Amino acid sequence: MAASPLLDRIGIPKALVFGYLGVLLFMVGDGVESGFIAPFMADHGAGTEVRASYVITAYGITVMLASWLSGALSDLWGPRRVMQLGLAVWIVFDVLYLTLALGPHNYPLMLVFYGLRGFGYPLFAFGFLVWITATAPKARMGTAVGWFYVAFTGGLPTLGSLVAGATNPWFGPFGTLWIALGIIVLGGACCLLGVRERTGFARLAPPEVKPVQSLVSSLSIAWTHPKVAVGCIVRIINTAPEFGFLVFLPTFFGKELGFGEGRWLTLLAVIYGTNVFCNLLFGVIGDRIGWRRTIATFGGLGCAVTTLTLYFVPQAVGPHYWVAVLVGMLYGVTLAGFVSISALVPALAPDNKGGAMALLNLGAGGAAFVGPALVSLFLDPLGPAGVVIIFAALYVVAALLTLYLKLPEGHATPTPHTETPTAATHV
């Protein structure tokens, strides 16, 4: 019982603690491949990095669809059932991908099975995010969501990259992918067997809401609440460059700068390890100074600068590993500035939070499609430098769009100038 006050103080809902652990393990398994899968597929059936990016783009399309469905289906079935479906999808299509596509170097089946596997992790992880937003105290919502992204990014790609760095030399990349599947099964079991909080066991929508009505509502909110649609775009921009970077930065740091796969994977873990810590920090900062201000300043403008430094500074100074570590950490810090978007967007539609979360999750999944798609389109004609400049410009756009996301009257987050003893109005 002594653990409860500690969990309350740090902002983790006690009833969901095993869910956070399960998501961490699941995303570790997911993140194992992130630092090497594009070049590995290029050498084992895809042929080139661009063709490998097509596979990752197909994966991104299904991630985007599943991310939207995770919110809508959680309303209808309850988050726990959606998480069960996500775990099953991942296991089935990952086994098919490894045995029938990647192993035999079958490129068409890579597109099919790797793509369909993309339905898995958003249903699992974002289903749990819906569970959090349905149960966490309103005044600590930003912090509770921050802890979700600590678990999410702690696995993908932070600890996942460290696992790959440790297991690749012993078992090879292909063996490492099987180990990753085992970690995912462990995470799924931890979450689904350990969390007994009853809200997530039942549908969240009122009984009279029908399936088609729920799905339409999760899309129609884009024009009934245009600020939610803008929030969705900001969420896409948030991590689109992250997914795009994973296509060509392994070659840039590992081969062009000569760091090798091991030091590249360590660098990747350092970047997102910094991000993990700062996700929580910026969740707290957003609760204190305002979600919109935090996202626009630290997230949008901060990432615009650090995206450029992440690529151009190491290119200018050459293979100095600690310079790459420093600029990578700076990107990880500013990327965390977006964490409050998951608290801000539902507050923009207090009458339809489920639909807002569905559209926000669509944005989160859309990033996994948009990032690799931009690389597929522009890597050949513009080179890595051109793609990086496009990513930096998108972050400036995100900062400007965030200025539009003003909360409805009575739902403003407190600031040092407005907070009063009765102003606990965050949503």
N, C-alpha and C positions, 0 to 999 in steps of 0.2 A: 504493500500500500504506500510505502514511502516514495515509490517512484512516481506516483501520480502528480504531486506538487511540482516535481522537477520537469515532467513532461508539459504540464500546464505553463510553467514559467518560460520554457523554450518554444512553446507554440505548437507542439505536436499533440493532436487529439489522442488521448490514451487508448481509446477503443480501436484506433486505426494503426497503432504502432507496428504491428506485424505486416500490415499492408505496405508501409514505407519500406520495410526491410525486404519484402518480396519484390517490390518494384525495383529496388536497388539491384538485387540479384538477377532479375529478369533482364534489366538493361545492361548489366555486366556481360551477360551472355550475348545480348544483341551487339554490344559495343566491341566485342573481341575482334570482329572482322573489319571494323571501320577504318583502321589505319593501313590495311593491306589488300582489301578485297578487290579494288579496282585494278591495280597492276597484276594481281594474281589471276583474275579472270582474263585480263589481256593476254597473259602468257599461257592460259589453259583453255583455249577455245574461242575467246572473243577476238583475239588478234591484235587489236589496238586499244589505246585508252579511250578513244572516242566511241568505239563499238562497246566497250565495257560501260561507258557512261550511258549508252542506250538502255542497257540492262538495269542500271541503277535508276534511270528515269522511269522505266516501266514500274519498278518497285515504288518509286515516289508517287506514281498515279494511284496505286492501290492504297498506299499509306494515306494519301489525301482523302480518298473516299472513306476509308475505315475510320479516320479521325473524325469526320463529320458524323458517320453513323454511330460512333461511340457515345456521343451525347444524345442523339435521337433515340437510339436503342436502349440506353440506360433509363430514359424516361419511361419507356414501355415495359422493359423486362426487369429493370433494376441493375445497378452497376455490377453486382457479383456475377450474374449470368452472362453479361457481356464480357467480363474478364475470362470466364471459363471458355467462351467461344474463341476469344483471341488466343489463349494458350493452345487450344486444340488445333487451330488453323496453323499456328507457327510450327508446331511439332510435325504435323502431317506434311506440309509443303517444304519444310527444311530437309526432312529425310528424303523426299523425292528430288529436291535440288541437288543434294550431295551425292545420291546414288545414281541418278539417271541423267543428270545434266553436267555438273562440274567434274565428277569423276571421269566420265567418258568424253569430256571436252565437247559436249553437244550444245552449240550456241543457241539454236532455236528453243530448246528446252530450258536453257538458262533464262531466257526472256520470260517463258511461261511460269516456271516454278518459283524463280526468285521474285518475279512480279507478284504472283499470288500470295507468296509468303508475307508480302507487305501488309496484308489485312491483319496480321497477327498482333504486332506490338502496339498499334494504336488502340485496338479494342481492349487490350489488357491494361496498358498504362493510363490512357486517357479515361477509360472506364473508372479507374481508381481516382483520377482527378475529379470526376463528377461526384464520386462518393465523398471526397473531401469537401467540396463546395456545398454538398447537401447537409453536412453534419458539423463542420467547424464553426466555432463562435464567430459572429460577424466582426467583432472588434479585433480578432486575430487572424482574419482570413488571409491577409497578405503574407503573414508569417507562415501559416499552414501551407499555403501554396508554395512559398519559398522552400519549405522543407521537401515538398514533392519534387521540385526541380533539383534540390540537392541529391535526392535519390536517383532521379532520372539522369542527370548529367554526371553524377558520380559513377554510374554504370556506362552510359554512352556519351563519350568514348573513354572516359578517364580510367577507371579500373579495368575496363575491357581492354584497353591498349596495354596496360601493365601485364594482364594475363597473357595476351598475345606475345608480348616481349619475352615472357618467361617460358611459354610452352612451344613457341615456334622452333627454337633451336633443338628441342628434344623430340617433338612429334611432327614437326613440319606444319605448314599452314593448313593442309587438309585435315590432319589429325586435330589441330587446334579448333577447327570448326565443329568437330564432333564433341570436343570438350565443352564448347560454348553451348551446344544443345543441352548437355547435362546440367549446366548451370541454370539455364532457362527453366528446365523442369523443376529444379530445386526452388527457384524463386516463385514459380507458380504455385507449388505446393505450400510454401510458407505463407503466401498471401491468402490463398483460398481456404486453407485449413485453419489459419491462425486468427483471422479477423472474424469476429462474431457480432459486430455491430449490426443491428437489425435493419436500419434504414436502407442499406445497400442490398438487402435480400428481396426487396419488393419494388414494384414500379414506382416511379416518382411522379408521373403525370396523374392527374385526376382520373377516376375510373371511366368517365364518359369520353375521354380522348381516345380516338381510334388510331391504328397504326399509320394509315395514309395521312390523317390529319396531323399527327406528330411530325412526320417527315416533312410535310409541306410547311408546317409551322417553323421548323428549324431552318428552312430556306427563306420563307416569306419575311422573316424578321430582318432580312437584309434591306428590304425597302420600307417596312413599317418602322424600323429603328435604324436609319442610315448610319448613325454613329457606330453601331455594332458592326456593320459592313466595313467601315473604315478601320475599326479595331482588328478585324480579320485580316485586312491588308497589312497592317502594321505587324501582326503576328507572323504572317508569311515572310516579311522582310527580316524579321528578328533572326531566324535561323536558316534562311535560304542560303546565305553565303557559307555558313558552317557546313551544310551538306555539299555544296559545290566545291569547297576547299578540299574535301575528302577525296575528290576525284583526281585532282592534279597536284596538290601539295605533297603527297607521298613521293612523287617523282622529283619535284623541285628540291625538297629537303634531303631526301634519301639518296638521290643519284646526282643531280646537278651540283648540289653543295657538298656531296660526298659524306653525309652523316651516316649513311647506311640505314637499314630497316630498324635495327635495334634502337639507335639513338633517335630516329624519327618517332618511333612509338613512345619512347620516353618523353620526348618533347610534346607529343599530342596529349599524353597523360598530364603533364605539367600545365599545359594551357587550360584544360578543362578541370583539373584539380583546383586551380585558382578560381575558375568559374563556379565550382561547387561551393566553395566557402563564400564567395561573393553573392551567390544566389540568395542565401540566407540573409546576408548583410543588407542587400538591397531590398529584400522583402520587408525588413524592419524599417529601413530608411523610407520606403514608400509609404508605410503606415504612418510615419511621423511627419514627413514634409509634403506628402501628396503623391499619389500614384502617377498622375499625368506629368508632373514636373520631373519626377525621377526617370520616367521612360524617355521623354524627349531629350533631356540633357545628358544623362549618363549613358542611356542606351543608344539613341539615334545619333547624336553628334559625337559621342564618345567612340562608337563603333566605326563611324565614317573615318575618323582619324586613325584608329588602331588597325583597321583593315588595310590601309595603305602601308603603315609601318610594318605590318606582319610580313608583307612580301618584299617591299622595296628596300627596307633597311638591310635585311640579310643579303639581298641581291647586290647592294652597293658595297657592303663591307666584306663580303666573301664568307668562307666557311668558318666563322667564329661561333661556336655552338652556344656560348653563354649569351651572345647578342640575340640569337634566335630565341633562346629561352625567355629573355627579358621582354622582347616585343610580343612573344606569344602570351605571356602572362598578362600584359596590358590589354590584349584583345579579350582574354578570358574575363578580366575585371569588367570591362565595359559591356560585354555581352550580357552580363548579369543585370545590367540596368533595365532590361526589358521584363524582369520577372513579375513585376506588378501588373502586367497586362492581363493576367489570369484573374486578378481581383477586380480590375477596372472594368473589363468588358461586361461581366454579368451585372455590375452596378448600373450600366447604361440602359439596361432593360429590366428593371425590377419586377415588371409584370410577366416576364417570360425569360427567366434565368436559364431554364433548360435549353431553349432555342438559342440563347446567346452563347452558352457553353458549346453547343453543337457547332455553331458557326466559328467560334474561336478554335475549337479542335480541328475544324476544316482548315483553318489558317495554319495551324501547327503542322498538320500533315501536308498541306500544300507546299510548305517550305522544302520538304523532302523531294518534291517534284520540281519546283521552280529552280532550286539551286543547281542540281545536275542538268536540267534542261538548258539553263543559260550557258553552262559549260559546253554542252553538246553543240549549241548554236554558235558560240563565239570563240571557243578555244582555238580552232583551226585558223579562222580569218584574223583574229586579234591577238592571239597568244595569251599566255597567263597574265601578263601585265594589263591587257585590255579588259580581261574578265574581272580582275581585282578592282579596276577603276569603276566598272559598272556596279560592282557590289558596294563600293564606298558611296556612290551616288544614290543607290537605293536606301542606304541608311540615312542620308540627308532627307530624302523624301519621307521616310518614316518619322523623323523628328518633326517635320512640318505637319504631317497628318495628325500626329498626336495632339497638337495644339487645338484641334477641332473636338477632341474627346472630352468635353466638359460634362460633368455629372449633372443629373437632374437636381433641382432644388431640394434640399433636405438630405442629400446623399453625398455631400462633399466630404472628402477625407480631411481630417484635422491637420492644421499646420501650426507652427509655433505661434502664429498671430491669431488663430481662430479657435484653438482648442479650449474647451471649457469642460467642467466636470460632467456635463450631461451631453457632450458632443460625440458620443460613441456611435456614429452613424455610418461607419464603413459597411459595405456590403460585399 
